[in-house]
Each structure stands twice: as structure tokens, then as C-alpha cells.
Amino acid sequence: MTAGGEQVVLVVEDSEEDREAILRALSRSHPELVLEFLPDGRHVAERLRDASLPHPVLVLLDLNMPGADGYRVLADLRADTDPRLNDAIVVVFTSSTTSSDIDRCYEAGADSYVYKPVNFTLFRTVLQGAVAYWHANGFTRSAPGAATP
């Protein structure tokens, strides 16, 4: 949390259009959240380790990105011994609906897997629901029903 009580959500998303949609979807429903964006997965670990910045309460992770994709980021976070990385709540937010992708993400330690709809109204509803779930559970990985790595 920041000094003002704001909670940071780290959004790792390469699509500018999707970043804008995420901002629009959450700005009204969760005004207490501060969204911080990274355009790819290369600097996620570095950002989570930075003790000079507020630690994100949630990482919203796209799967299909150039360079370090979401699978690589997730595997690296869960394999790291630093609790600032391996204890981070990671919600995969992606357009993939294939069962192999879903299984692979949960096996790698994703806390939630959420389909990213094309329709903005549904996109907003799904995203707000996922964030509301983690918010209601205090942004803790020990939340009932949470997947475990």
C-alpha cells in the first residue's frame, strides 16, 4: 500500500488497447487501486524487488507477449526464493481459452486464470469480478479457493 492507502496493481500487458481498457474498466469500480503498467515481462521481477516502491497487491499478467511471455514470468516468480516475488498474487488475464494453457498456468502457480473477452462490457465485468474477489479476500494468497503453486 502507498502512504495514502492506495493499493498498486501491476499490469503486465503489451497491448496499448488492452492497457487502456483495463484502466477504463477498473478506474470507476476500484478507484482505490493505482494501476502501474509494464509493456512486457522483462522487468516484472525487478519491479517486485524494488523496496523503494509500494509492493503491488496483485499482478495482472498477459500470457502472449514478445520477449518474456507470461509463462516465463510466472515460472520465474514462483521459482524465486524472494517472497516479494513468489508470494505475489498473479492473475493471468488472457485471450486464450485452451485447457492446456489454463492447466499450464495453474501448474506454474497462477492464482487465477481469467479469460479476456473482446466485448468491452464483458471485459469490464470479468476483470472487475476477478479484482473484487481478491480485494474481498484482502489480497492474500491464502484466500479460500486460491490455487497454490
C-alpha positions as CSV (number, residue, x, y, z in Angstrom):
1,M,0.0,0.0,0.0
2,T,1.1,3.5,-0.6
3,A,1.3,6.2,2.1
4,G,-2.2,7.4,1.1
5,G,-3.7,3.9,1.5
6,E,-3.7,3.3,-2.3
7,Q,-3.1,-0.2,-3.5
8,V,-1.0,-0.9,-6.5
9,V,-1.9,-3.4,-9.2
10,L,1.0,-4.2,-11.6
11,V,-0.4,-4.8,-15.1
12,V,1.9,-6.6,-17.4
13,E,0.3,-6.1,-20.8
14,D,1.9,-5.4,-24.2
15,S,-1.3,-4.2,-26.0
16,E,-1.9,-0.5,-25.6
17,E,-5.5,-1.0,-26.4
18,D,-5.9,-3.6,-23.6
19,R,-4.0,-1.4,-21.1
20,E,-6.5,1.4,-21.9
21,A,-9.4,-1.0,-21.5
22,I,-8.1,-2.2,-18.1
23,L,-7.7,1.3,-16.9
24,R,-11.2,2.2,-18.0
25,A,-12.6,-1.0,-16.5
26,L,-11.1,-0.5,-13.1
27,S,-11.0,3.2,-12.6
28,R,-14.6,3.6,-11.6
29,S,-15.2,0.3,-9.8
30,H,-11.9,0.3,-7.9
31,P,-10.8,3.9,-7.5
32,E,-8.6,3.0,-4.6
33,L,-6.3,1.0,-6.9
34,V,-3.3,2.5,-8.6
35,L,-2.6,0.8,-11.9
36,E,1.1,0.5,-12.9
37,F,1.8,-0.8,-16.3
38,L,4.7,-2.7,-17.8
39,P,4.6,-3.4,-21.5
40,D,6.3,-6.8,-21.3
41,G,7.6,-9.3,-18.7
42,R,11.3,-8.4,-18.7
43,H,11.2,-6.1,-15.7
44,V,8.5,-7.7,-13.5
45,A,10.9,-9.3,-11.0
46,E,13.0,-6.1,-10.8
47,R,9.8,-4.1,-10.1
48,L,8.6,-6.5,-7.4
49,R,12.0,-6.5,-5.7
50,D,12.2,-2.7,-5.6
51,A,11.6,-1.9,-1.9
52,S,11.5,1.8,-2.6
53,L,8.2,1.4,-4.4
54,P,4.9,0.2,-2.9
55,H,4.6,-3.6,-3.3
56,P,1.8,-4.5,-5.7
57,V,-1.2,-6.2,-4.1
58,L,-1.9,-8.0,-7.4
59,V,-0.1,-8.8,-10.7
60,L,-2.4,-8.9,-13.7
61,L,-0.4,-10.8,-16.3
62,D,-1.0,-11.3,-20.0
63,L,0.3,-14.5,-21.4
64,N,1.1,-13.7,-25.0
65,M,3.8,-11.0,-25.1
66,P,7.0,-10.6,-27.0
67,G,10.2,-11.4,-25.2
68,A,9.5,-12.8,-21.7
69,D,5.9,-14.1,-22.1
70,G,3.5,-14.7,-19.2
71,Y,4.5,-18.3,-18.8
72,R,8.2,-17.4,-18.3
73,V,7.3,-14.6,-15.9
74,L,5.1,-16.9,-13.8
75,A,7.7,-19.6,-13.7
76,D,10.4,-17.2,-12.7
77,L,8.3,-15.6,-10.0
78,R,7.3,-19.0,-8.4
79,A,10.9,-20.4,-8.6
80,D,12.4,-17.4,-6.9
81,T,13.2,-17.6,-3.2
82,D,12.4,-13.9,-2.6
83,P,8.9,-13.7,-1.0
84,R,8.3,-10.4,-2.7
85,L,8.2,-12.4,-6.0
86,N,7.0,-15.9,-5.1
87,D,4.2,-14.6,-2.8
88,A,2.8,-12.1,-5.3
89,I,-0.8,-12.8,-6.3
90,V,-0.7,-13.4,-10.1
91,V,-3.9,-13.3,-12.1
92,V,-3.4,-14.4,-15.7
93,F,-5.7,-12.3,-17.9
94,T,-5.5,-13.6,-21.4
95,S,-7.5,-14.2,-24.6
96,S,-6.6,-17.9,-24.5
97,T,-9.3,-20.4,-23.6
98,T,-7.4,-23.6,-24.3
99,S,-7.5,-26.1,-21.5
100,S,-3.7,-26.7,-22.0
101,D,-2.9,-23.0,-21.4
102,I,-5.2,-23.0,-18.3
103,D,-3.6,-26.1,-16.9
104,R,-0.1,-24.9,-17.6
105,C,-0.7,-21.6,-15.8
106,Y,-2.2,-23.3,-12.7
107,E,0.6,-25.8,-12.7
108,A,3.1,-23.0,-12.8
109,G,1.5,-21.2,-9.8
110,A,-1.1,-18.8,-11.2
111,D,-3.6,-17.8,-8.5
112,S,-6.4,-17.1,-11.0
113,Y,-6.9,-17.6,-14.8
114,V,-9.3,-15.1,-16.3
115,Y,-10.4,-15.0,-20.0
116,K,-10.1,-11.6,-21.6
117,P,-13.3,-11.1,-23.7
118,V,-13.3,-9.0,-26.8
119,N,-16.6,-7.2,-25.9
120,F,-15.8,-4.3,-23.6
121,T,-18.8,-4.7,-21.4
122,L,-18.0,-8.3,-20.7
123,F,-14.3,-7.5,-20.4
124,R,-15.1,-5.0,-17.7
125,T,-17.4,-7.3,-15.9
126,V,-14.9,-10.2,-15.9
127,L,-12.0,-8.1,-14.8
128,Q,-13.9,-6.3,-12.1
129,G,-15.1,-9.6,-10.8
130,A,-11.6,-11.0,-10.6
131,V,-10.2,-7.9,-8.8
132,A,-13.2,-7.8,-6.5
133,Y,-12.6,-11.4,-5.5
134,W,-9.0,-10.7,-4.5
135,H,-10.0,-7.4,-2.9
136,A,-12.7,-9.1,-0.7
137,N,-10.1,-11.7,0.4
138,G,-7.6,-9.0,1.5
139,F,-5.3,-9.5,-1.5
140,T,-3.8,-12.6,0.2
141,R,-2.8,-15.8,-1.5
142,S,-4.3,-17.8,1.4
143,A,-7.8,-16.8,0.2
144,P,-10.3,-19.7,0.1
145,G,-10.3,-21.3,-3.3
146,A,-7.0,-19.8,-4.3
147,A,-4.8,-22.1,-6.3
148,T,-1.5,-23.0,-4.7
149,P,1.8,-23.2,-6.5
